[in-house]
Amino acid sequence: MDQLSIVELVKALEKSFDHCNAEYFGGLVDRPVITIAQGAKARAYGWVSVAPVWHEIEGEKKAHELNISSEYLKREFSEIVTTLMHEIVHLENIRNGVQDVARGGSRHNKKFAECADSHGMEGYKGDDYSKVGYRARLTDQTKSDLIPALEFLQKEIT
């Protein structure tokens, strides 16, 4: 039996990011450093750093971090893809100087929902709106286009 390689999984997530970015964001979002970890934000499916935090050589262009929480990789594949797209929405808003969260980053505002609506997702008020604000899900069309296109990622996660 082959051992699961986190390197291969991260490479598949990077390729998935590139595909989502090209198809839904015009390729305009800089690729972040993608990590898989748990930690202080373990209750979140994923997150992005507000500021660029990664760089190879001092003075060179820095990159944001996009983390997919390891403890949630067992969810339905479409939910993992939704998390990736959700985080790209945040990066798109950061790129455009749009504040899309409040309460220390725990509550998504209308700007988040509007950006999601413009990029293959649907912003909506869930049952927990008063706590987390707007949520976003893939539209049916995005799901039918994106899930088959990211089959290589599903194989790595499985």
Secondary structure as GFF3:
##gff-version 3
##sequence-region A 1 158
A	DSSP	alpha_helix	6	25	.	.	.	ID=ss1
A	DSSP	beta_strand	33	37	.	.	.	ID=ss2
A	DSSP	beta_strand	46	48	.	.	.	ID=ss3
A	DSSP	beta_strand	65	69	.	.	.	ID=ss4
A	DSSP	three_ten_helix	70	72	.	.	.	ID=ss5
A	DSSP	alpha_helix	77	95	.	.	.	ID=ss6
A	DSSP	beta_strand	101	102	.	.	.	ID=ss7
A	DSSP	beta_strand	107	108	.	.	.	ID=ss8
A	DSSP	alpha_helix	110	117	.	.	.	ID=ss9
A	DSSP	beta_strand	121	125	.	.	.	ID=ss10
A	DSSP	alpha_helix	129	132	.	.	.	ID=ss11
A	DSSP	beta_strand	134	138	.	.	.	ID=ss12
A	DSSP	alpha_helix	140	149	.	.	.	ID=ss13
A	DSSP	alpha_helix	151	157	.	.	.	ID=ss14
###
